Amino acid sequence: MIRITFILVVFSLSLNGFSQQIAQYSQWSLNQFAINPAMAGLKNCLDVRGAYRMQWAGFDGAPQTGLFTINAPIKARRKALNSPYHGLGAKIERDQFGHFNNLAISAAYAIHFPMGRDKRLSFGVLGGVQQFGFDQSNVTTIDPDLAVGQSSRNFMFPLLGFGGWYNSKNFYVGASMDQLARNRWGDIGFNSRFGLHMKLTSGTRITFDNNNSVLPAILIRIPPKGPASIDLNLMFDFTDKLLVGIGYRNTDALIAMLRLRLEKFSVGYSFDFITSAIRGGNFHSHEISLMYNTCRSTSNSASACPLFE
């Protein structure tokens, strides 16, 4: 997500601002498919999730993001218990920030290779289209500039991504790449374009005798320019019914998270206490998510429904 909302803020956050061109979520660990196509159909059930994020609430032109994802395995007769299986998924994402807006619709395919009962290696690809828009009609410059038009411009681009994933019963690691096409933003700027973004994730689960768990996790976002963004999460899962967590993002936030599961439905909320220069105006961030899946939460099989989200 590009944080070009106000020239003074962009200047004060230049390293972080120009590096981010894709949406950012605090509840990434509650929807791994949203950031890695290799998760498509990983679980033996239908999984539907949605989220809405209001970043820097109250700040004029602040980013607002909506997300919808759905994925499921392809039901087919397998030759053997450890033979590969396949999954499909889809994602719709709308991102609005300042004079920019981005609508992306994509589909994902993944293949999963079981490695024993509780281990698997997965690879996934994502493809789709995105409409990137820039409304120049409200743009003003310190000095009159004929290069700044007075109309709205929309560009249609291909969207390509790739991901890999490995998990055992109590550990996972994943990697993904976004914006492989590196599309140029014609007529917006001479060197304006999407850059290749990489994400690395890892986490583990420590389960106690009372069926409560601790879930530490890390997400590293590597933008084309600027410093890496690192999210550290520590979540406490109480019998897979109530999850509370805290997080830290090195670029700008302390995070509090809550998720409540009601049978097949779950609702989550997170609050970002902003620690960057934006904080001076008390412009903090809110994120709410809704989840539905048909997994059997009482199953002890990691292949039935991995419990990392």
C-alpha positions as CSV (number, residue, x, y, z in Angstrom):
1,M,0.0,0.0,0.0
2,I,1.5,3.3,-1.0
3,R,1.4,5.9,1.8
4,I,1.3,9.0,-0.4
5,T,-1.4,11.0,1.5
6,F,0.3,14.2,2.5
7,I,3.7,15.6,1.3
8,L,5.0,16.3,4.8
9,V,4.2,12.9,6.0
10,V,5.7,11.3,3.0
11,F,8.9,13.2,3.6
12,S,9.1,12.2,7.3
13,L,8.4,8.6,6.4
14,S,10.2,8.4,3.1
15,L,12.0,5.2,3.7
16,N,8.9,3.4,4.8
17,G,6.3,5.1,2.6
18,F,7.8,4.7,-0.9
19,S,8.6,1.0,-0.2
20,Q,5.1,-0.1,0.5
21,Q,2.9,-0.6,-2.6
22,I,0.7,-3.5,-1.4
23,A,-1.9,-3.8,1.3
24,Q,-0.7,-4.4,4.9
25,Y,-2.7,-6.4,7.5
26,S,-2.1,-6.9,11.2
27,Q,-4.1,-10.1,11.2
28,W,-2.0,-11.8,8.6
29,S,-1.5,-14.8,10.8
30,L,-5.2,-15.4,10.8
31,N,-5.4,-15.5,7.0
32,Q,-2.2,-17.0,5.6
33,F,-3.8,-17.6,2.1
34,A,-4.2,-13.8,1.7
35,I,-0.4,-13.5,1.6
36,N,0.7,-16.8,0.1
37,P,-1.1,-18.6,-2.8
38,A,0.6,-21.9,-1.7
39,M,-2.1,-22.1,1.1
40,A,-4.9,-22.6,-1.5
41,G,-6.8,-25.8,-0.5
42,L,-4.2,-26.8,2.1
43,K,-6.9,-27.6,4.6
44,N,-9.4,-30.4,4.0
45,C,-12.3,-27.9,4.0
46,L,-13.9,-24.8,2.5
47,D,-12.4,-21.7,4.0
48,V,-14.0,-18.2,3.5
49,R,-12.6,-15.0,5.0
50,G,-13.1,-11.3,4.8
51,A,-11.4,-8.3,6.4
52,Y,-11.6,-4.5,6.5
53,R,-8.7,-2.3,7.6
54,M,-8.8,1.4,8.4
55,Q,-5.3,2.6,8.8
56,W,-4.5,5.8,10.6
57,A,-8.2,6.4,11.3
58,G,-9.1,10.1,11.1
59,F,-6.2,11.0,8.9
60,D,-7.2,12.7,5.6
61,G,-6.6,10.3,2.7
62,A,-5.5,7.4,5.0
63,P,-5.4,3.9,3.5
64,Q,-8.6,1.8,3.7
65,T,-8.5,-1.8,2.6
66,G,-11.2,-4.5,2.0
67,L,-10.4,-8.1,1.5
68,F,-12.3,-11.3,0.6
69,T,-10.7,-14.7,0.1
70,I,-12.1,-18.2,-0.5
71,N,-10.2,-21.5,-1.0
72,A,-10.8,-25.2,-0.9
73,P,-9.1,-28.5,-1.9
74,I,-10.0,-30.1,-5.2
75,K,-11.9,-33.3,-4.3
76,A,-10.4,-36.1,-6.4
77,R,-9.6,-39.7,-5.9
78,R,-6.0,-40.0,-4.7
79,K,-3.9,-43.0,-5.6
80,A,-2.4,-43.2,-2.1
81,L,-2.6,-41.5,1.3
82,N,0.6,-39.6,0.6
83,S,0.0,-38.8,-3.0
84,P,-0.2,-35.1,-4.0
85,Y,-3.5,-33.2,-3.9
86,H,-4.5,-29.8,-5.3
87,G,-6.3,-26.7,-4.2
88,L,-8.0,-23.6,-5.7
89,G,-8.7,-20.2,-4.3
90,A,-9.7,-16.7,-5.2
91,K,-9.0,-13.2,-3.7
92,I,-10.6,-9.8,-4.1
93,E,-8.9,-6.8,-2.6
94,R,-9.7,-3.1,-2.8
95,D,-7.3,-0.6,-1.5
96,Q,-7.9,3.2,-1.3
97,F,-5.2,5.6,-0.2
98,G,-5.2,9.3,-0.9
99,H,-5.7,10.0,-4.6
100,F,-4.9,6.3,-5.4
101,N,-7.1,3.3,-5.6
102,N,-6.4,-0.3,-6.4
103,L,-8.8,-3.1,-7.2
104,A,-7.3,-6.6,-7.6
105,I,-9.1,-9.8,-8.5
106,S,-7.1,-13.0,-8.7
107,A,-7.3,-16.8,-8.6
108,A,-4.8,-19.2,-7.1
109,Y,-3.8,-22.8,-7.7
110,A,-1.6,-24.9,-5.3
111,I,-0.2,-28.4,-5.2
112,H,0.5,-30.1,-1.9
113,F,2.9,-32.9,-1.3
114,P,2.2,-34.8,1.9
115,M,5.4,-36.0,3.7
116,G,4.1,-38.4,6.2
117,R,1.1,-37.9,8.4
118,D,1.8,-34.4,9.7
119,K,4.1,-32.8,7.2
120,R,3.6,-31.3,3.8
121,L,5.4,-29.2,1.1
122,S,3.2,-26.9,-1.0
123,F,3.7,-24.6,-4.0
124,G,1.2,-22.1,-5.4
125,V,0.7,-19.6,-8.2
126,L,-1.6,-16.6,-8.3
127,G,-2.9,-14.8,-11.4
128,G,-5.4,-12.1,-12.1
129,V,-6.0,-8.5,-13.0
130,Q,-5.8,-5.2,-11.1
131,Q,-7.2,-1.8,-11.9
132,F,-5.0,0.9,-10.6
133,G,-6.4,4.4,-10.5
134,F,-5.1,7.9,-9.8
135,D,-7.4,10.9,-9.4
136,Q,-5.5,14.0,-10.4
137,S,-8.4,16.4,-10.2
138,N,-7.8,17.2,-6.5
139,V,-4.0,17.2,-6.7
140,T,-2.3,20.5,-5.9
141,T,1.3,21.5,-6.0
142,I,3.3,24.3,-4.3
143,D,4.0,25.8,-7.7
144,P,1.7,25.4,-10.7
145,D,2.7,22.4,-12.7
146,L,1.2,21.6,-16.1
147,A,2.4,18.0,-15.7
148,V,-0.3,17.5,-13.1
149,G,-3.5,16.8,-15.0
150,Q,-7.1,17.5,-14.0
151,S,-8.7,14.2,-14.6
152,S,-8.8,10.6,-13.3
153,R,-6.7,7.9,-14.8
154,N,-7.2,4.1,-14.6
155,F,-4.8,1.5,-15.7
156,M,-5.4,-2.3,-16.1
157,F,-2.5,-4.6,-15.2
158,P,-1.9,-8.3,-15.0
159,L,-1.3,-9.6,-11.5
160,L,1.2,-12.4,-10.9
161,G,2.4,-14.1,-7.7
162,F,4.1,-17.2,-6.4
163,G,4.5,-18.9,-3.0
164,G,6.0,-21.9,-1.2
165,W,5.0,-23.4,2.1
166,Y,6.2,-26.2,4.5
167,N,4.5,-27.3,7.7
168,S,4.8,-30.0,10.3
169,K,2.3,-30.6,13.1
170,N,3.7,-27.7,15.2
171,F,5.9,-25.6,12.8
172,Y,5.5,-23.8,9.5
173,V,7.6,-21.6,7.2
174,G,6.5,-19.9,4.0
175,A,7.7,-17.5,1.3
176,S,5.9,-15.6,-1.4
177,M,6.5,-13.0,-4.1
178,D,4.0,-10.4,-5.3
179,Q,3.9,-8.1,-8.3
180,L,6.1,-10.4,-10.5
181,A,4.9,-8.4,-13.6
182,R,6.4,-5.1,-12.2
183,N,3.9,-3.1,-14.1
184,R,4.6,0.6,-14.9
185,W,2.2,3.4,-14.0
186,G,2.0,5.1,-17.3
187,D,1.5,8.9,-17.2
188,I,1.8,9.1,-13.5
189,G,5.6,9.4,-13.3
190,F,8.6,8.6,-15.4
191,N,9.9,5.8,-13.1
192,S,6.6,4.9,-11.4
193,R,5.9,1.2,-11.3
194,F,5.1,-1.7,-9.0
195,G,8.1,-3.4,-7.6
196,L,8.7,-7.0,-6.6
197,H,7.7,-7.6,-3.0
198,M,8.8,-10.7,-1.0
199,K,7.3,-12.1,2.2
200,L,8.8,-14.6,4.6
201,T,6.7,-16.2,7.4
202,S,7.4,-18.7,10.1
203,G,5.7,-19.8,13.3
204,T,5.3,-22.6,15.8
205,R,2.8,-23.9,18.3
206,I,3.4,-24.9,21.9
207,T,0.5,-26.9,23.3
208,F,0.0,-27.5,27.0
209,D,-1.8,-30.4,28.8
210,N,-5.0,-28.3,29.1
211,N,-5.2,-27.9,25.3
212,N,-4.3,-24.2,25.5
213,S,-1.5,-23.1,23.1
214,V,1.0,-20.4,22.6
215,L,1.6,-19.3,18.9
216,P,4.7,-17.2,18.2
217,A,5.0,-16.1,14.6
218,I,7.0,-13.7,12.4
219,L,6.4,-12.0,9.1
220,I,9.2,-10.2,7.2
221,R,8.1,-8.0,4.3
222,I,11.0,-7.2,1.9
223,P,10.0,-4.2,-0.4
224,P,11.9,-3.3,-3.6
225,K,13.4,-0.3,-1.8
226,G,13.7,0.8,1.8
227,P,14.0,-1.2,5.0
228,A,12.3,-4.5,5.6
229,S,9.1,-4.5,7.7
230,I,9.1,-7.1,10.5
231,D,6.0,-8.2,12.3
232,L,6.4,-10.2,15.5
233,N,3.3,-11.9,17.0
234,L,2.6,-13.8,20.2
235,M,-0.8,-15.3,20.4
236,F,-2.5,-17.3,23.2
237,D,-5.1,-19.8,22.0
238,F,-7.6,-21.0,24.7
239,T,-8.9,-24.4,23.5
240,D,-9.4,-23.1,19.9
241,K,-12.3,-20.9,21.1
242,L,-10.7,-17.6,22.2
243,L,-7.4,-16.2,20.9
244,V,-5.7,-13.1,22.3
245,G,-2.4,-11.8,21.0
246,I,0.1,-8.9,20.9
247,G,2.3,-7.9,18.1
248,Y,5.1,-5.5,17.2
249,R,5.9,-4.0,13.8
250,N,9.3,-2.4,13.6
251,T,8.2,0.3,11.2
252,D,5.2,1.8,13.0
253,A,3.0,-0.1,15.5
254,L,2.3,-2.0,18.6
255,I,-0.6,-4.4,18.0
256,A,-3.4,-6.0,20.1
257,M,-5.5,-8.8,18.6
258,L,-8.6,-10.8,19.6
259,R,-10.4,-13.6,17.8
260,L,-13.5,-15.4,19.0
261,R,-14.6,-18.7,17.4
262,L,-18.3,-19.7,17.4
263,E,-18.6,-23.2,15.8
264,K,-17.7,-22.7,12.2
265,F,-17.6,-18.9,12.4
266,S,-15.0,-16.6,13.8
267,V,-14.7,-12.9,14.3
268,G,-11.4,-11.0,14.8
269,Y,-10.3,-7.5,15.8
270,S,-7.0,-5.8,16.0
271,F,-5.9,-2.4,17.1
272,D,-2.6,-0.8,16.0
273,F,-1.1,1.8,18.3
274,I,1.0,3.8,15.9
275,T,4.6,4.5,17.0
276,S,5.8,6.4,13.9
277,A,5.6,10.1,13.2
278,I,1.8,9.7,12.3
279,R,1.1,9.2,16.1
280,G,1.3,12.9,16.8
281,G,-2.4,13.2,15.7
282,N,-3.5,10.0,17.4
283,F,-4.2,8.4,14.0
284,H,-4.3,4.7,15.1
285,S,-5.4,1.7,13.0
286,H,-8.3,-0.7,13.3
287,E,-8.9,-4.1,11.5
288,I,-11.9,-6.4,11.7
289,S,-12.2,-9.9,10.1
290,L,-14.8,-12.5,9.6
291,M,-14.0,-16.2,9.0
292,Y,-16.0,-19.3,8.1
293,N,-14.7,-22.8,7.4
294,T,-16.0,-26.3,7.5
295,C,-13.0,-27.8,9.3
296,R,-13.5,-30.2,12.2
297,S,-11.9,-28.3,15.0
298,T,-11.8,-31.4,17.2
299,S,-9.7,-33.3,14.7
300,N,-6.2,-34.2,15.9
301,S,-5.0,-34.6,12.3
302,A,-2.9,-31.8,11.0
303,S,-3.9,-32.8,7.5
304,A,-7.6,-32.3,8.3
305,C,-7.1,-28.7,9.5
306,P,-3.8,-27.2,10.5
307,L,-4.3,-25.0,13.6
308,F,-1.8,-22.2,12.8
309,E,-4.6,-19.7,12.1
